[in-house]
């Protein structure tokens, strides 16, 4: 499903976070939403998920507004993975993942074969099947984030909006999650992922959107967006670059002393 955000503006009281943001999302594409702390990445993702109304602009989903689609249908089409991984009740892992199937079920309806299959596939993909009988109080922070990813995958939506899904993960699971998101996009679905790791953003994303300076500083292929000048302006750091198996990478190396795109 295509998502088109046009001229989006967000303000907190008298303070403007960003203004005039345009973003189009196409099927089969993995887009990395990057930028310094406070640049509005999470807020923009929430606007795209219809969880926050912008102060200006509009968002269309396959040419229709959220009101025209309706909340239940939109919940089937868009899965949202929030930042932080907070869970406020001691549910079992399997039961929490099953909540991802709620948009597909009628009131008081139990799980059917399609639901069970989706739940099992989601837990396997997120590598949490072995945790199914544990409660959420019995898993680590990284495991909790993977369980919540499984819940989002269980929705089986056409669009996945994921806010820092690798922040609490060890290096192996970071790579596995990025490979999983890449595979989801490869099946013709849309993925938008908020990232702070520029090396992984460069390696796995088809397109990057760099939020800084009150809007989009750069958008395009990773090579186009992650130039020395853009990284220095947005983050205030210099990078070193290399290549492995034909794939370029970069690593933040030291402060550049040049930055005007940071905290808003």
Secondary structure, DSSP 8 states (H G I E B T S, - for coil): --EEEEEEEEEETTEEEEEEEEEEE-TT-EEEEEESTTSSHHHHHHHHTTSS--SEEEEEETTB-HHHH-HHHHHHHEEEE-SS----S--BHHHHHHGGGGGGS-TT----HHHHHHHHHHHHHTT-GGGTTSBGGGS-HHHHHHHHHHHHHHT--SEEEEESTTTT--HHHHHHHHHHHHHHHHTT-EEEEE-S-HHHHHHH-SEEEEEETTEEEEEESHHHHS-HHHHHHHHSEEEEEEEETTEEEEEEEEE-S--SS---
